Amino acid sequence: MSIAEIEKTKSDLIHWIQELEDMNMLTMLEGIKDQEEKEDWDLLPEAHRRSIIRGVEQIEKGEGMSSEEFWLRLKNG
């Protein structure tokens, strides 16, 4: 991924987060941010860890989607 693509992705995420009203999603994102800062998986709430594990399992089963597909679906509703 090029520097320009990385910056675009960051900008898109910032815009998306600013518009987000789903408290569950905001809480999950905050947990991920906190975990990144502390680098300690055990500090994440159990519900967030289960959610992340489910996401990883879905990707391993081929049920995931690319970030491009995610943004297209989000944009188109």
A tleap script that builds the chain and sets N, CA, C and O, in Angstrom:
source leaprc.protein.ff14SB
mol = sequence {
  NMET SER ILE ALA GLU ILE GLU LYS THR LYS
  SER ASP LEU ILE HIE TRP ILE GLN GLU LEU
  GLU ASP MET ASN MET LEU THR MET LEU GLU
  GLY ILE LYS ASP GLN GLU GLU LYS GLU ASP
  TRP ASP LEU LEU PRO GLU ALA HIE ARG ARG
  SER ILE ILE ARG GLY VAL GLU GLN ILE GLU
  LYS GLY GLU GLY MET SER SER GLU GLU PHE
  TRP LEU ARG LEU LYS ASN CGLY
}
set mol.1.N position { 0.856 -1.165 0.000 }
set mol.1.CA position { 0.000 0.000 0.000 }
set mol.1.C position { 0.910 1.240 0.000 }
set mol.1.O position { 1.843 1.333 0.798 }
set mol.2.N position { 0.635 2.160 -0.878 }
set mol.2.CA position { 1.447 3.374 -0.983 }
set mol.2.C position { 1.128 4.339 0.162 }
set mol.2.O position { 0.115 4.198 0.848 }
set mol.3.N position { 2.004 5.310 0.352 }
set mol.3.CA position { 1.784 6.319 1.387 }
set mol.3.C position { 0.483 7.075 1.122 }
set mol.3.O position { -0.263 7.378 2.053 }
set mol.4.N position { 0.214 7.378 -0.145 }
set mol.4.CA position { -1.028 8.089 -0.494 }
set mol.4.C position { -2.250 7.247 -0.144 }
set mol.4.O position { -3.243 7.774 0.357 }
set mol.5.N position { -2.184 5.946 -0.404 }
set mol.5.CA position { -3.306 5.054 -0.077 }
set mol.5.C position { -3.506 4.962 1.439 }
set mol.5.O position { -4.636 4.937 1.927 }
set mol.6.N position { -2.402 4.912 2.168 }
set mol.6.CA position { -2.485 4.856 3.624 }
set mol.6.C position { -3.136 6.129 4.160 }
set mol.6.O position { -4.011 6.069 5.025 }
set mol.7.N position { -2.710 7.270 3.648 }
set mol.7.CA position { -3.282 8.542 4.095 }
set mol.7.C position { -4.762 8.647 3.740 }
set mol.7.O position { -5.548 9.177 4.524 }
set mol.8.N position { -5.152 8.144 2.560 }
set mol.8.CA position { -6.558 8.144 2.154 }
set mol.8.C position { -7.373 7.268 3.094 }
set mol.8.O position { -8.465 7.646 3.520 }
set mol.9.N position { -6.838 6.100 3.412 }
set mol.9.CA position { -7.527 5.191 4.323 }
set mol.9.C position { -7.710 5.841 5.690 }
set mol.9.O position { -8.791 5.770 6.275 }
set mol.10.N position { -6.659 6.472 6.196 }
set mol.10.CA position { -6.762 7.169 7.485 }
set mol.10.C position { -7.835 8.249 7.433 }
set mol.10.O position { -8.655 8.366 8.344 }
set mol.11.N position { -7.824 9.025 6.377 }
set mol.11.CA position { -8.802 10.105 6.223 }
set mol.11.C position { -10.219 9.545 6.169 }
set mol.11.O position { -11.124 10.080 6.809 }
set mol.12.N position { -10.415 8.472 5.409 }
set mol.12.CA position { -11.735 7.836 5.317 }
set mol.12.C position { -12.199 7.324 6.681 }
set mol.12.O position { -13.362 7.483 7.051 }
set mol.13.N position { -11.276 6.708 7.422 }
set mol.13.CA position { -11.632 6.199 8.747 }
set mol.13.C position { -11.986 7.331 9.703 }
set mol.13.O position { -12.950 7.224 10.461 }
set mol.14.N position { -11.222 8.403 9.672 }
set mol.14.CA position { -11.508 9.545 10.539 }
set mol.14.C position { -12.896 10.097 10.236 }
set mol.14.O position { -13.675 10.371 11.149 }
set mol.15.N position { -13.201 10.257 8.957 }
set mol.15.CA position { -14.519 10.774 8.573 }
set mol.15.C position { -15.622 9.819 9.044 }
set mol.15.O position { -16.636 10.255 9.591 }
set mol.16.N position { -15.423 8.549 8.834 }
set mol.16.CA position { -16.414 7.544 9.226 }
set mol.16.C position { -16.639 7.584 10.737 }
set mol.16.O position { -17.783 7.556 11.191 }
set mol.17.N position { -15.566 7.649 11.515 }
set mol.17.CA position { -15.687 7.671 12.968 }
set mol.17.C position { -16.404 8.938 13.426 }
set mol.17.O position { -17.212 8.890 14.354 }
set mol.18.N position { -16.117 10.067 12.786 }
set mol.18.CA position { -16.773 11.310 13.164 }
set mol.18.C position { -18.278 11.244 12.950 }
set mol.18.O position { -19.029 11.895 13.677 }
set mol.19.N position { -18.729 10.481 11.977 }
set mol.19.CA position { -20.162 10.362 11.683 }
set mol.19.C position { -20.832 9.229 12.462 }
set mol.19.O position { -22.059 9.136 12.483 }
set mol.20.N position { -20.045 8.377 13.097 }
set mol.20.CA position { -20.549 7.183 13.765 }
set mol.20.C position { -21.354 7.546 15.010 }
set mol.20.O position { -20.928 8.368 15.822 }
set mol.21.N position { -22.530 6.917 15.147 }
set mol.21.CA position { -23.376 7.138 16.322 }
set mol.21.C position { -23.629 5.854 17.105 }
set mol.21.O position { -24.244 5.887 18.171 }
set mol.22.N position { -23.163 4.733 16.586 }
set mol.22.CA position { -23.352 3.432 17.231 }
set mol.22.C position { -22.384 3.311 18.421 }
set mol.22.O position { -21.178 3.148 18.235 }
set mol.23.N position { -22.927 3.393 19.633 }
set mol.23.CA position { -22.085 3.371 20.831 }
set mol.23.C position { -21.322 2.061 20.980 }
set mol.23.O position { -20.198 2.060 21.481 }
set mol.24.N position { -21.916 0.939 20.553 }
set mol.24.CA position { -21.208 -0.334 20.628 }
set mol.24.C position { -19.958 -0.304 19.756 }
set mol.24.O position { -18.891 -0.754 20.173 }
set mol.25.N position { -20.095 0.228 18.547 }
set mol.25.CA position { -18.963 0.315 17.640 }
set mol.25.C position { -17.906 1.269 18.192 }
set mol.25.O position { -16.710 0.981 18.145 }
set mol.26.N position { -18.363 2.411 18.715 }
set mol.26.CA position { -17.417 3.375 19.280 }
set mol.26.C position { -16.667 2.769 20.465 }
set mol.26.O position { -15.461 2.969 20.608 }
set mol.27.N position { -17.372 2.041 21.298 }
set mol.27.CA position { -16.741 1.394 22.444 }
set mol.27.C position { -15.723 0.359 21.989 }
set mol.27.O position { -14.633 0.261 22.553 }
set mol.28.N position { -16.081 -0.417 20.963 }
set mol.28.CA position { -15.153 -1.410 20.439 }
set mol.28.C position { -13.906 -0.734 19.872 }
set mol.28.O position { -12.787 -1.175 20.134 }
set mol.29.N position { -14.093 0.327 19.101 }
set mol.29.CA position { -12.952 1.042 18.526 }
set mol.29.C position { -12.073 1.637 19.625 }
set mol.29.O position { -10.846 1.611 19.530 }
set mol.30.N position { -12.700 2.164 20.651 }
set mol.30.CA position { -11.936 2.713 21.767 }
set mol.30.C position { -11.126 1.611 22.454 }
set mol.30.O position { -9.980 1.827 22.848 }
set mol.31.N position { -11.723 0.446 22.593 }
set mol.31.CA position { -11.018 -0.691 23.185 }
set mol.31.C position { -9.816 -1.101 22.355 }
set mol.31.O position { -8.757 -1.413 22.899 }
set mol.32.N position { -9.979 -1.101 21.038 }
set mol.32.CA position { -8.862 -1.433 20.152 }
set mol.32.C position { -7.763 -0.392 20.298 }
set mol.32.O position { -6.584 -0.737 20.385 }
set mol.33.N position { -8.146 0.886 20.326 }
set mol.33.CA position { -7.168 1.964 20.487 }
set mol.33.C position { -6.424 1.802 21.803 }
set mol.33.O position { -5.197 1.894 21.835 }
set mol.34.N position { -7.146 1.564 22.877 }
set mol.34.CA position { -6.525 1.392 24.184 }
set mol.34.C position { -5.595 0.191 24.187 }
set mol.34.O position { -4.507 0.233 24.762 }
set mol.35.N position { -6.033 -0.871 23.543 }
set mol.35.CA position { -5.208 -2.079 23.486 }
set mol.35.C position { -3.932 -1.797 22.710 }
set mol.35.O position { -2.863 -2.271 23.094 }
set mol.36.N position { -4.023 -1.039 21.632 }
set mol.36.CA position { -2.839 -0.666 20.855 }
set mol.36.C position { -1.879 0.140 21.716 }
set mol.36.O position { -0.669 -0.087 21.697 }
set mol.37.N position { -2.427 1.074 22.463 }
set mol.37.CA position { -1.588 1.923 23.296 }
set mol.37.C position { -0.919 1.119 24.405 }
set mol.37.O position { 0.243 1.359 24.731 }
set mol.38.N position { -1.635 0.181 24.977 }
set mol.38.CA position { -1.104 -0.590 26.099 }
set mol.38.C position { -0.479 -1.896 25.643 }
set mol.38.O position { 0.266 -2.528 26.392 }
set mol.39.N position { -0.782 -2.304 24.408 }
set mol.39.CA position { -0.291 -3.552 23.838 }
set mol.39.C position { -0.539 -4.742 24.771 }
set mol.39.O position { 0.344 -5.568 25.002 }
set mol.40.N position { -1.767 -4.804 25.299 }
set mol.40.CA position { -2.096 -5.880 26.208 }
set mol.40.C position { -3.501 -6.390 25.916 }
set mol.40.O position { -4.491 -5.760 26.288 }
set mol.41.N position { -3.575 -7.525 25.254 }
set mol.41.CA position { -4.838 -8.147 24.860 }
set mol.41.C position { -5.776 -8.302 26.041 }
set mol.41.O position { -6.986 -8.126 25.903 }
set mol.42.N position { -5.232 -8.628 27.190 }
set mol.42.CA position { -6.062 -8.892 28.364 }
set mol.42.C position { -6.779 -7.661 28.888 }
set mol.42.O position { -7.713 -7.784 29.680 }
set mol.43.N position { -6.360 -6.473 28.460 }
set mol.43.CA position { -7.029 -5.262 28.919 }
set mol.43.C position { -8.320 -4.981 28.149 }
set mol.43.O position { -9.139 -4.168 28.577 }
set mol.44.N position { -8.497 -5.660 27.010 }
set mol.44.CA position { -9.743 -5.484 26.257 }
set mol.44.C position { -10.886 -6.161 27.002 }
set mol.44.O position { -10.704 -7.230 27.584 }
set mol.45.N position { -12.057 -5.545 26.983 }
set mol.45.CA position { -13.216 -6.227 27.580 }
set mol.45.C position { -13.479 -7.553 26.860 }
set mol.45.O position { -13.229 -7.683 25.662 }
set mol.46.N position { -13.975 -8.505 27.592 }
set mol.46.CA position { -14.221 -9.847 27.040 }
set mol.46.C position { -15.083 -9.797 25.776 }
set mol.46.O position { -14.810 -10.518 24.817 }
set mol.47.N position { -16.107 -8.965 25.764 }
set mol.47.CA position { -16.987 -8.881 24.590 }
set mol.47.C position { -16.202 -8.431 23.356 }
set mol.47.O position { -16.468 -8.906 22.252 }
set mol.48.N position { -15.257 -7.537 23.525 }
set mol.48.CA position { -14.463 -7.063 22.397 }
set mol.48.C position { -13.510 -8.150 21.908 }
set mol.48.O position { -13.311 -8.318 20.705 }
set mol.49.N position { -12.927 -8.882 22.848 }
set mol.49.CA position { -12.034 -9.979 22.445 }
set mol.49.C position { -12.804 -11.029 21.653 }
set mol.49.O position { -12.321 -11.531 20.638 }
set mol.50.N position { -14.018 -11.360 22.128 }
set mol.50.CA position { -14.833 -12.354 21.398 }
set mol.50.C position { -15.169 -11.838 20.005 }
set mol.50.O position { -15.136 -12.600 19.038 }
set mol.51.N position { -15.490 -10.562 19.894 }
set mol.51.CA position { -15.821 -9.975 18.601 }
set mol.51.C position { -14.633 -10.044 17.649 }
set mol.51.O position { -14.790 -10.384 16.476 }
set mol.52.N position { -13.464 -9.726 18.146 }
set mol.52.CA position { -12.257 -9.787 17.315 }
set mol.52.C position { -11.973 -11.221 16.895 }
set mol.52.O position { -11.644 -11.473 15.736 }
set mol.53.N position { -12.096 -12.154 17.815 }
set mol.53.CA position { -11.856 -13.564 17.499 }
set mol.53.C position { -12.843 -14.042 16.441 }
set mol.53.O position { -12.463 -14.754 15.512 }
set mol.54.N position { -14.126 -13.648 16.579 }
set mol.54.CA position { -15.126 -14.024 15.562 }
set mol.54.C position { -14.730 -13.457 14.203 }
set mol.54.O position { -14.856 -14.139 13.187 }
set mol.55.N position { -14.255 -12.221 14.178 }
set mol.55.CA position { -13.830 -11.601 12.924 }
set mol.55.C position { -12.672 -12.339 12.293 }
set mol.55.O position { -12.661 -12.561 11.082 }
set mol.56.N position { -11.700 -12.722 13.096 }
set mol.56.CA position { -10.550 -13.476 12.584 }
set mol.56.C position { -11.008 -14.825 12.051 }
set mol.56.O position { -10.559 -15.257 10.990 }
set mol.57.N position { -11.895 -15.492 12.774 }
set mol.57.CA position { -12.420 -16.786 12.314 }
set mol.57.C position { -13.153 -16.636 10.990 }
set mol.57.O position { -13.014 -17.484 10.108 }
set mol.58.N position { -13.932 -15.567 10.838 }
set mol.58.CA position { -14.646 -15.340 9.577 }
set mol.58.C position { -13.651 -15.144 8.434 }
set mol.58.O position { -13.845 -15.686 7.345 }
set mol.59.N position { -12.606 -14.388 8.668 }
set mol.59.CA position { -11.596 -14.171 7.630 }
set mol.59.C position { -10.933 -15.487 7.263 }
set mol.59.O position { -10.716 -15.767 6.084 }
set mol.60.N position { -10.609 -16.302 8.270 }
set mol.60.CA position { -9.978 -17.592 8.007 }
set mol.60.C position { -10.882 -18.512 7.185 }
set mol.60.O position { -10.391 -19.356 6.437 }
set mol.61.N position { -12.188 -18.354 7.320 }
set mol.61.CA position { -13.154 -19.151 6.554 }
set mol.61.C position { -13.432 -18.537 5.188 }
set mol.61.O position { -14.232 -19.072 4.419 }
set mol.62.N position { -12.782 -17.424 4.882 }
set mol.62.CA position { -13.012 -16.758 3.605 }
set mol.62.C position { -14.280 -15.927 3.587 }
set mol.62.O position { -14.777 -15.584 2.514 }
set mol.63.N position { -14.805 -15.601 4.740 }
set mol.63.CA position { -16.049 -14.848 4.824 }
set mol.63.C position { -15.812 -13.341 4.937 }
set mol.63.O position { -16.765 -12.568 5.037 }
set mol.64.N position { -14.576 -12.935 4.923 }
set mol.64.CA position { -14.268 -11.518 5.054 }
set mol.64.C position { -14.405 -10.788 3.734 }
set mol.64.O position { -14.772 -11.374 2.716 }
set mol.65.N position { -14.105 -9.501 3.766 }
set mol.65.CA position { -14.145 -8.696 2.553 }
set mol.65.C position { -12.977 -7.725 2.590 }
set mol.65.O position { -12.454 -7.398 3.655 }
set mol.66.N position { -12.583 -7.277 1.427 }
set mol.66.CA position { -11.495 -6.315 1.350 }
set mol.66.C position { -11.970 -4.968 1.889 }
set mol.66.O position { -13.171 -4.709 1.971 }
set mol.67.N position { -11.019 -4.120 2.252 }
set mol.67.CA position { -11.398 -2.795 2.737 }
set mol.67.C position { -12.102 -2.010 1.634 }
set mol.67.O position { -12.998 -1.212 1.910 }
set mol.68.N position { -11.697 -2.238 0.381 }
set mol.68.CA position { -12.350 -1.553 -0.749 }
set mol.68.C position { -13.818 -1.954 -0.834 }
set mol.68.O position { -14.690 -1.103 -1.008 }
set mol.69.N position { -14.088 -3.247 -0.712 }
set mol.69.CA position { -15.475 -3.726 -0.753 }
set mol.69.C position { -16.263 -3.178 0.439 }
set mol.69.O position { -17.423 -2.795 0.288 }
set mol.70.N position { -15.644 -3.138 1.620 }
set mol.70.CA position { -16.295 -2.597 2.806 }
set mol.70.C position { -16.721 -1.158 2.564 }
set mol.70.O position { -17.871 -0.798 2.820 }
set mol.71.N position { -15.796 -0.323 2.066 }
set mol.71.CA position { -16.097 1.093 1.861 }
set mol.71.C position { -17.158 1.279 0.789 }
set mol.71.O position { -17.997 2.171 0.906 }
set mol.72.N position { -17.138 0.449 -0.262 }
set mol.72.CA position { -18.176 0.546 -1.293 }
set mol.72.C position { -19.541 0.213 -0.722 }
set mol.72.O position { -20.523 0.904 -0.995 }
set mol.73.N position { -19.602 -0.854 0.077 }
set mol.73.CA position { -20.885 -1.231 0.692 }
set mol.73.C position { -21.357 -0.149 1.650 }
set mol.73.O position { -22.542 0.180 1.681 }
set mol.74.N position { -20.441 0.404 2.429 }
set mol.74.CA position { -20.801 1.454 3.371 }
set mol.74.C position { -21.316 2.686 2.625 }
set mol.74.O position { -22.305 3.295 3.031 }
set mol.75.N position { -20.655 3.038 1.559 }
set mol.75.CA position { -21.037 4.223 0.770 }
set mol.75.C position { -22.400 4.018 0.100 }
set mol.75.O position { -23.216 4.938 0.039 }
set mol.76.N position { -22.635 2.808 -0.398 }
set mol.76.CA position { -23.867 2.538 -1.146 }
set mol.76.C position { -25.007 2.057 -0.259 }
set mol.76.O position { -26.102 1.786 -0.753 }
set mol.77.N position { -24.772 1.951 0.998 }
set mol.77.CA position { -25.845 1.564 1.922 }
set mol.77.C position { -25.979 0.136 1.998 }
set mol.77.O position { -26.834 -0.365 2.728 }
savepdb mol mol.pdb
quit
